[in-house]
């Protein structure tokens, strides 16, 4: 109802300003601060005071006086308060919100008809997913989910670097060394198995005799050249390593979860000729220079101190060159492209965008979403020499600690349902991984995070368990009511402050989705879930549901609980966090 309410407020303000012969280009609609008895307000009087020649409170009173609330369905009144015009919701606003909230898909916006490709994670397939990059798959997946829920046609892509030097070294090492010369794998899985060859190969290149290293480098270069030449046999050799490692990495990503519709390989744009086409067009550009045995773009005119190299002296392309072809492919197939990358790649992303413009592309279709790092506190996590902390280590630790918290709370549970070992395992997984994910998503992406277990797994604070518990509580209430939610209710009975505040928060959910999608701000949804949980808990304390004063009030409150259940479940889902039915 919030979005419809906002449309009515826009119409009311437009009509009032027009009748006063005032400009309507900026209506000044905003959400009022807490404590103001309104859903929306307008600050237009500030802007118009100088033009009218009257103080803002007088202008606000004049605007409010031109609005007849009887002409609208969801506006109960428009009242001046100082320099603002406050818009109060009608009974229909509350009633229809409770009704709308009964839909399992509540909050999902209508289709926009816009296709969006979200590229995220794209970690080199050289070994297990490292925790240092945890923010990319978690945030990237949340962005894709939000865009999908906001009505966009979303594809999720992982761009696979299968043509760079690291992969050539990996392929050479895999074909060169014997497994008997390697340490035991850290886990029984493909990525942990093969990464041993990669580490062995890199150590060999650093420590072996120069002649042996030169021989190895010749073989590595032959692999790179084979890919550059489109040699099918070389591609198959490389793919055996890449695909095997990716199969293991995907197990970790599935745990988060981070979903993908397609794994797009870098070699695709070498073999189909599009990289050669990019090189040819860049050479013809007025910004192309040949310096230091390489073709480069001189981007100094655009404020870049460093040139962008796009072709080596041996006519081999670079990752960036192939990524230019990759992005042009995106532009050909999608209306919009979003790339989730770390802040250390910001300069590269800006150079890439400038090169795309030089190539004649509309870079307004491209958005680079940058994020900062995730740090872990010292202690409590195993670190293996030379490998740091793998994502699996973090998720295992999260599940273990969550299970300990769940088991500590077994004796104080309100619900009398029996939890089996399988139930406890499920809840530990939902809560543990949800805690990691929520702690990362809830922070603004440009802020560095220091992950803290005590905060992330706090059932009483601003954390995933705190929010997840609200969903479990709604499920428990509905279960105690026999599992049925009345369809014929009188929403007007929900007139207490706690009930109306909860309905207002529910009504706002579609707007939160709309704004989070427009601004690419998954943390805004996380903030909403926390606010929702606080509001629902106040309702739960002050408004008995199953022991309400009469059956009609009981039914109305039960419907409100159901609307709350769908709202919080969907809000958690769009940031990729499971909503447990019991905890």
RAQUICOR-V8038 format. One record per residue. SS is DSSP state (H for helix, E for strand, L for the rest). PHI is phi in whole degrees, -180 to 180 (none if undefined). BURIAL is 1 if it has 9 or more other C-alpha atoms within 8 Angstrom, else 0. Layout:
ss:SS phi:PHI burial:BURIAL
ss:SS phi:PHI burial:BURIAL
//
This chain:
ss:L phi:none burial:1
ss:H phi:-59 burial:1
ss:H phi:-65 burial:1
ss:H phi:-69 burial:0
ss:H phi:-59 burial:1
ss:H phi:-63 burial:1
ss:H phi:-62 burial:0
ss:H phi:-66 burial:1
ss:H phi:-63 burial:1
ss:H phi:-60 burial:1
ss:H phi:-65 burial:0
ss:H phi:-64 burial:1
ss:H phi:-68 burial:1
ss:H phi:-60 burial:1
ss:H phi:-66 burial:1
ss:H phi:-67 burial:1
ss:H phi:-67 burial:1
ss:H phi:-63 burial:1
ss:H phi:-67 burial:0
ss:L phi:-94 burial:0
ss:L phi:59 burial:0
ss:L phi:-112 burial:0
ss:L phi:-64 burial:0
ss:L phi:-116 burial:0
ss:L phi:-73 burial:0
ss:L phi:-136 burial:0
ss:L phi:-85 burial:1
ss:L phi:65 burial:0
ss:E phi:-77 burial:1
ss:E phi:-151 burial:0
ss:L phi:-86 burial:0
ss:L phi:-71 burial:1
ss:L phi:-69 burial:0
ss:L phi:-59 burial:0
ss:L phi:97 burial:0
ss:L phi:-92 burial:0
ss:L phi:-81 burial:0
ss:L phi:-158 burial:1
ss:L phi:-90 burial:1
ss:E phi:-136 burial:1
ss:E phi:-142 burial:1
ss:E phi:-123 burial:1
ss:L phi:-105 burial:1
ss:H phi:-58 burial:1
ss:H phi:-62 burial:1
ss:H phi:-59 burial:0
ss:H phi:-68 burial:0
ss:H phi:-92 burial:1
ss:H phi:-57 burial:1
ss:H phi:-64 burial:0
ss:H phi:-70 burial:0
ss:H phi:-80 burial:0
ss:L phi:81 burial:0
ss:L phi:-140 burial:0
ss:L phi:-65 burial:0
ss:H phi:-53 burial:1
ss:H phi:-60 burial:1
ss:H phi:-68 burial:1
ss:H phi:-65 burial:1
ss:H phi:-61 burial:1
ss:H phi:-65 burial:1
ss:H phi:-65 burial:0
ss:H phi:-64 burial:1
ss:H phi:-60 burial:1
ss:H phi:-67 burial:0
ss:L phi:-89 burial:0
ss:L phi:-103 burial:1
ss:L phi:-105 burial:0
ss:H phi:-63 burial:1
ss:H phi:-65 burial:0
ss:H phi:-80 burial:0
ss:L phi:-123 burial:1
ss:L phi:-85 burial:1
ss:L phi:-108 burial:1
ss:E phi:-96 burial:1
ss:E phi:-86 burial:1
ss:E phi:-167 burial:1
ss:E phi:-123 burial:1
ss:E phi:-124 burial:1
ss:E phi:-78 burial:1
ss:E phi:-140 burial:1
ss:L phi:61 burial:0
ss:L phi:-87 burial:1
ss:E phi:-110 burial:1
ss:E phi:-113 burial:1
ss:E phi:-97 burial:1
ss:E phi:-114 burial:1
ss:E phi:-99 burial:1
ss:E phi:-81 burial:1
ss:L phi:-88 burial:1
ss:H phi:-61 burial:1
ss:H phi:-63 burial:1
ss:H phi:-60 burial:1
ss:H phi:-69 burial:1
ss:H phi:-61 burial:1
ss:H phi:-74 burial:1
ss:H phi:-67 burial:1
ss:H phi:-62 burial:1
ss:H phi:-66 burial:1
ss:H phi:-62 burial:1
ss:L phi:-68 burial:1
ss:L phi:-74 burial:1
ss:L phi:-78 burial:1
ss:L phi:-59 burial:0
ss:L phi:-98 burial:0
ss:L phi:-54 burial:1
ss:L phi:102 burial:1
ss:L phi:-69 burial:1
ss:L phi:-90 burial:1
ss:L phi:-67 burial:0
ss:L phi:-59 burial:1
ss:L phi:-91 burial:0
ss:L phi:77 burial:0
ss:L phi:-97 burial:1
ss:E phi:-94 burial:1
ss:E phi:-132 burial:1
ss:E phi:-106 burial:1
ss:E phi:-110 burial:1
ss:E phi:-100 burial:1
ss:L phi:-146 burial:1
ss:L phi:69 burial:1
ss:L phi:47 burial:1
ss:L phi:-68 burial:0
ss:L phi:-58 burial:0
ss:L phi:-79 burial:1
ss:L phi:-115 burial:1
ss:L phi:161 burial:1
ss:L phi:-56 burial:1
ss:L phi:-65 burial:1
ss:E phi:-93 burial:1
ss:H phi:-68 burial:1
ss:H phi:-61 burial:1
ss:H phi:-104 burial:1
ss:H phi:-58 burial:1
ss:H phi:-70 burial:1
ss:H phi:-69 burial:1
ss:H phi:-65 burial:1
ss:H phi:-71 burial:1
ss:H phi:-70 burial:1
ss:H phi:-61 burial:1
ss:H phi:-65 burial:1
ss:H phi:-64 burial:1
ss:H phi:-60 burial:1
ss:H phi:-63 burial:1
ss:H phi:-64 burial:1
ss:H phi:-65 burial:1
ss:H phi:-61 burial:1
ss:H phi:-63 burial:1
ss:H phi:-67 burial:1
ss:L phi:-85 burial:1
ss:L phi:101 burial:1
ss:L phi:-86 burial:1
ss:E phi:-90 burial:1
ss:E phi:-109 burial:1
ss:E phi:-115 burial:1
ss:E phi:-109 burial:1
ss:E phi:-118 burial:1
ss:E phi:-113 burial:1
ss:E phi:-89 burial:1
ss:E phi:-95 burial:1
ss:L phi:-80 burial:1
ss:L phi:-116 burial:1
ss:L phi:-132 burial:1
ss:L phi:-88 burial:1
ss:H phi:-61 burial:0
ss:H phi:-57 burial:0
ss:H phi:-72 burial:1
ss:H phi:-65 burial:1
ss:H phi:-61 burial:1
ss:H phi:-60 burial:1
ss:H phi:-62 burial:1
ss:H phi:-59 burial:1
ss:H phi:-64 burial:1
ss:H phi:-62 burial:1
ss:H phi:-85 burial:0
ss:H phi:-101 burial:0
ss:L phi:-94 burial:1
ss:L phi:-93 burial:0
ss:H phi:-61 burial:0
ss:H phi:-63 burial:0
ss:H phi:-91 burial:0
ss:L phi:-108 burial:1
ss:L phi:-70 burial:0
ss:L phi:-64 burial:0
ss:L phi:-66 burial:0
ss:L phi:-71 burial:0
ss:L phi:-144 burial:0
ss:L phi:-83 burial:0
ss:L phi:-155 burial:0
ss:H phi:-58 burial:1
ss:H phi:-68 burial:1
ss:H phi:-71 burial:1
ss:H phi:-68 burial:1
ss:H phi:-76 burial:1
ss:H phi:-61 burial:1
ss:H phi:-62 burial:1
ss:H phi:-67 burial:1
ss:H phi:-63 burial:1
ss:H phi:-66 burial:0
ss:H phi:-62 burial:1
ss:H phi:-63 burial:1
ss:H phi:-66 burial:1
ss:H phi:-64 burial:0
ss:H phi:-62 burial:1
ss:H phi:-66 burial:1
ss:H phi:-89 burial:0
ss:H phi:-114 burial:0
ss:L phi:-72 burial:0
ss:L phi:-61 burial:0
ss:H phi:-55 burial:0
ss:H phi:-65 burial:0
ss:H phi:-67 burial:0
ss:H phi:-66 burial:1
ss:H phi:-61 burial:0
ss:H phi:-64 burial:0
ss:H phi:-64 burial:1
ss:H phi:-63 burial:0
ss:H phi:-64 burial:0
ss:H phi:-68 burial:1
ss:H phi:-64 burial:1
ss:H phi:-64 burial:1
ss:H phi:-64 burial:0
ss:H phi:-66 burial:1
ss:H phi:-61 burial:1
ss:H phi:-67 burial:1
ss:H phi:-61 burial:1
ss:H phi:-67 burial:1
ss:H phi:-62 burial:1
ss:L phi:-85 burial:0
ss:L phi:75 burial:1
ss:L phi:-73 burial:1
ss:H phi:-65 burial:0
ss:H phi:-64 burial:0
ss:H phi:-64 burial:1
ss:H phi:-59 burial:1
ss:H phi:-66 burial:0
ss:H phi:-62 burial:1
ss:H phi:-66 burial:1
ss:H phi:-63 burial:1
ss:H phi:-59 burial:0
ss:H phi:-72 burial:1
ss:H phi:-60 burial:1
ss:H phi:-67 burial:0
ss:H phi:-68 burial:1
ss:H phi:-64 burial:1
ss:H phi:-60 burial:1
ss:H phi:-61 burial:1
ss:H phi:-76 burial:1
ss:H phi:-60 burial:1
ss:H phi:-66 burial:0
ss:H phi:-63 burial:0
ss:H phi:-64 burial:1
ss:H phi:-64 burial:1
ss:H phi:-66 burial:1
ss:H phi:-69 burial:0
ss:H phi:-65 burial:1
ss:L phi:-91 burial:1
ss:L phi:-126 burial:1
ss:L phi:-98 burial:0
ss:L phi:-137 burial:1
ss:L phi:-91 burial:0
ss:E phi:-156 burial:0
ss:E phi:-105 burial:1
ss:E phi:-94 burial:1
ss:E phi:-89 burial:1
ss:L phi:-59 burial:1
ss:L phi:-62 burial:1
ss:H phi:-55 burial:0
ss:H phi:-88 burial:1
ss:H phi:-90 burial:1
ss:H phi:-77 burial:1
ss:L phi:-90 burial:0
ss:L phi:88 burial:0
ss:H phi:-71 burial:1
ss:H phi:-66 burial:1
ss:H phi:-60 burial:0
ss:H phi:-64 burial:0
ss:H phi:-62 burial:1
ss:H phi:-60 burial:1
ss:H phi:-60 burial:0
ss:H phi:-71 burial:1
ss:H phi:-67 burial:1
ss:H phi:-61 burial:1
ss:L phi:-80 burial:0
ss:L phi:-70 burial:0
ss:L phi:-68 burial:0
ss:L phi:-96 burial:0
ss:E phi:-77 burial:1
ss:E phi:-137 burial:1
ss:E phi:-110 burial:0
ss:E phi:-138 burial:0
ss:L phi:51 burial:0
ss:L phi:59 burial:0
ss:E phi:-156 burial:1
ss:E phi:-82 burial:1
ss:E phi:-139 burial:1
ss:E phi:-103 burial:1
ss:L phi:-86 burial:1
ss:L phi:-104 burial:1
ss:H phi:-61 burial:1
ss:H phi:-62 burial:0
ss:H phi:-103 burial:0
ss:L phi:93 burial:0
ss:L phi:-97 burial:1
ss:L phi:-79 burial:0
ss:L phi:-104 burial:0
ss:L phi:-72 burial:1
ss:E phi:-103 burial:1
ss:E phi:-79 burial:1
ss:E phi:-125 burial:1
ss:E phi:-154 burial:1
ss:E phi:-78 burial:1
ss:L phi:-66 burial:0
ss:L phi:-89 burial:0
ss:L phi:67 burial:0
ss:L phi:-96 burial:1
ss:E phi:-83 burial:1
ss:L phi:-114 burial:1
ss:H phi:-55 burial:0
ss:H phi:-62 burial:0
ss:H phi:-61 burial:1
ss:H phi:-69 burial:1
ss:H phi:-70 burial:1
ss:H phi:-63 burial:1
ss:H phi:-64 burial:1
ss:H phi:-60 burial:1
ss:H phi:-70 burial:0
ss:H phi:-65 burial:1
ss:H phi:-63 burial:0
ss:H phi:-60 burial:1
ss:H phi:-62 burial:1
ss:H phi:-72 burial:0
ss:H phi:-112 burial:0
ss:L phi:-138 burial:1
ss:L phi:-76 burial:1
ss:E phi:-152 burial:1
ss:E phi:-128 burial:1
ss:E phi:-119 burial:1
ss:E phi:-120 burial:1
ss:E phi:-100 burial:1
ss:E phi:-141 burial:1
ss:E phi:-70 burial:1
ss:H phi:-65 burial:0
ss:H phi:-72 burial:0
ss:H phi:-104 burial:0
ss:H phi:-63 burial:1
ss:H phi:-62 burial:0
ss:H phi:-61 burial:0
ss:H phi:-64 burial:1
ss:H phi:-69 burial:0
ss:H phi:-65 burial:1
ss:H phi:-60 burial:1
ss:H phi:-62 burial:1
ss:H phi:-67 burial:0
ss:H phi:-65 burial:1
ss:H phi:-63 burial:1
ss:H phi:-64 burial:1
ss:H phi:-60 burial:1
ss:L phi:-78 burial:1
ss:L phi:94 burial:0
ss:L phi:-92 burial:0
ss:L phi:-88 burial:0
ss:H phi:-78 burial:0
ss:H phi:-64 burial:0
ss:H phi:-79 burial:1
ss:E phi:-111 burial:1
ss:E phi:-127 burial:0
ss:E phi:-101 burial:1
ss:E phi:-100 burial:1
ss:E phi:-100 burial:1
ss:E phi:-134 burial:1
ss:L phi:-97 burial:1
ss:L phi:-88 burial:1
ss:E phi:-114 burial:1
ss:E phi:-104 burial:1
ss:E phi:-109 burial:0
ss:L phi:-69 burial:0
ss:L phi:-71 burial:0
ss:L phi:85 burial:0
ss:L phi:84 burial:0
ss:L phi:-135 burial:1
ss:L phi:-80 burial:0
ss:L phi:-124 burial:0
ss:E phi:-96 burial:0
ss:L phi:-54 burial:0
ss:L phi:85 burial:0
ss:L phi:-122 burial:0
ss:E phi:68 burial:0
ss:L phi:-109 burial:1
ss:E phi:-82 burial:1
ss:H phi:-59 burial:1
ss:H phi:-61 burial:0
ss:H phi:-61 burial:1
ss:H phi:-63 burial:1
ss:H phi:-70 burial:1
ss:H phi:-62 burial:0
ss:H phi:-63 burial:1
ss:H phi:-63 burial:1
ss:H phi:-66 burial:1
ss:H phi:-63 burial:1
ss:H phi:-68 burial:1
ss:H phi:-65 burial:1
ss:H phi:-62 burial:1
ss:H phi:-60 burial:0
ss:H phi:-65 burial:1
ss:H phi:-63 burial:1
ss:H phi:-66 burial:0
ss:H phi:-64 burial:0
ss:L phi:-96 burial:0
ss:H phi:-60 burial:0
ss:H phi:-78 burial:0
ss:H phi:-109 burial:0
ss:L phi:-66 burial:0
ss:L phi:-77 burial:0
ss:L phi:-74 burial:0
ss:L phi:-101 burial:0
ss:L phi:-73 burial:0
ss:L phi:-85 burial:0
ss:L phi:-97 burial:0
ss:L phi:-83 burial:0
ss:H phi:-60 burial:0
ss:H phi:-65 burial:0
ss:H phi:-63 burial:0
ss:H phi:-65 burial:1
ss:H phi:-61 burial:1
ss:H phi:-63 burial:0
ss:H phi:-64 burial:1
ss:H phi:-61 burial:1
ss:H phi:-67 burial:1
ss:H phi:-62 burial:1
ss:H phi:-75 burial:1
ss:H phi:-64 burial:1
ss:H phi:-71 burial:1
ss:H phi:-61 burial:1
ss:H phi:-64 burial:1
ss:H phi:-62 burial:1
ss:H phi:-64 burial:1
ss:H phi:-64 burial:1
ss:H phi:-62 burial:1
ss:H phi:-79 burial:1
ss:H phi:-70 burial:1
ss:L phi:-71 burial:1
ss:L phi:-95 burial:1
ss:L phi:-59 burial:0
ss:L phi:-61 burial:1
ss:L phi:-82 burial:0
ss:L phi:-95 burial:1
ss:L phi:-69 burial:1
ss:E phi:-108 burial:1
ss:E phi:-109 burial:0
ss:E phi:-73 burial:1
ss:L phi:-128 burial:0
ss:H phi:-61 burial:0
ss:H phi:-61 burial:0
ss:H phi:-73 burial:1
ss:H phi:-64 burial:1
ss:L phi:-105 burial:1
ss:L phi:-80 burial:1
ss:L phi:-71 burial:1
ss:L phi:-108 burial:0
ss:L phi:-119 burial:0
ss:L phi:-82 burial:1
ss:L phi:-148 burial:1
ss:H phi:-61 burial:1
ss:H phi:-57 burial:1
ss:H phi:-61 burial:1
ss:H phi:-77 burial:1
ss:H phi:-60 burial:1
ss:H phi:-64 burial:1
ss:H phi:-63 burial:1
ss:H phi:-63 burial:1
ss:H phi:-60 burial:1
ss:H phi:-67 burial:1
ss:H phi:-63 burial:1
ss:H phi:-64 burial:1
ss:H phi:-64 burial:1
ss:H phi:-64 burial:1
ss:H phi:-66 burial:1
ss:H phi:-64 burial:1
ss:H phi:-65 burial:0
ss:L phi:-82 burial:1
ss:L phi:97 burial:0
ss:L phi:83 burial:0
ss:L phi:-111 burial:0
ss:L phi:-110 burial:1
ss:L phi:-59 burial:1
ss:L phi:-95 burial:0
ss:L phi:-100 burial:0
ss:L phi:-132 burial:1
ss:L phi:-113 burial:0
ss:H phi:-63 burial:1
ss:H phi:-65 burial:0
ss:H phi:-71 burial:0
ss:L phi:-87 burial:1
ss:L phi:-115 burial:0
ss:L phi:-76 burial:0
ss:H phi:-59 burial:0
ss:H phi:-63 burial:1
ss:H phi:-69 burial:1
ss:H phi:-69 burial:1
ss:H phi:-65 burial:1
ss:H phi:-66 burial:1
ss:H phi:-63 burial:1
ss:H phi:-63 burial:1
ss:H phi:-68 burial:1
ss:H phi:-61 burial:1
ss:H phi:-61 burial:1
ss:H phi:-78 burial:1
ss:H phi:-56 burial:1
ss:H phi:-59 burial:1
ss:H phi:-67 burial:1
ss:H phi:-62 burial:1
ss:H phi:-63 burial:1
ss:H phi:-59 burial:1
ss:H phi:-70 burial:1
ss:H phi:-63 burial:1
ss:H phi:-72 burial:1
ss:H phi:-64 burial:0
ss:H phi:-100 burial:0
ss:L phi:51 burial:1
ss:L phi:-129 burial:1
ss:H phi:-62 burial:1
ss:H phi:-65 burial:1
ss:H phi:-66 burial:1
ss:H phi:-70 burial:1
ss:H phi:-61 burial:1
ss:H phi:-62 burial:1
ss:H phi:-61 burial:1
ss:H phi:-62 burial:1
ss:H phi:-67 burial:1
ss:H phi:-63 burial:0
ss:H phi:-62 burial:1
ss:H phi:-60 burial:1
ss:H phi:-62 burial:0
ss:H phi:-68 burial:1
ss:H phi:-65 burial:1
ss:H phi:-64 burial:1
ss:H phi:-64 burial:1
ss:H phi:-59 burial:1
ss:H phi:-62 burial:1
ss:H phi:-71 burial:0
ss:H phi:-99 burial:0
ss:L phi:-129 burial:1
ss:L phi:-57 burial:0
ss:L phi:-98 burial:1
ss:L phi:-73 burial:0
ss:L phi:-112 burial:0
ss:L phi:-62 burial:1
ss:L phi:-62 burial:0
ss:L phi:-150 burial:0
ss:H phi:-65 burial:0
ss:H phi:-64 burial:0
ss:H phi:-68 burial:1
ss:H phi:-58 burial:1
ss:H phi:-64 burial:1
ss:H phi:-65 burial:1
ss:H phi:-69 burial:1
ss:H phi:-65 burial:1
ss:H phi:-64 burial:1
ss:H phi:-66 burial:1
ss:H phi:-64 burial:1
ss:H phi:-64 burial:1
ss:H phi:-63 burial:1
ss:H phi:-65 burial:1
ss:H phi:-60 burial:1
ss:H phi:-66 burial:1
ss:H phi:-65 burial:1
ss:H phi:-72 burial:1
ss:H phi:-64 burial:1
ss:H phi:-71 burial:1
ss:H phi:-65 burial:1
ss:H phi:-67 burial:1
ss:H phi:-62 burial:1
ss:L phi:-72 burial:1
ss:L phi:-110 burial:1
ss:L phi:76 burial:1
ss:L phi:-113 burial:1
ss:L phi:-71 burial:1
ss:L phi:-110 burial:1
ss:L phi:-64 burial:1
ss:L phi:-85 burial:1
ss:L phi:-148 burial:1
ss:L phi:-144 burial:0
//
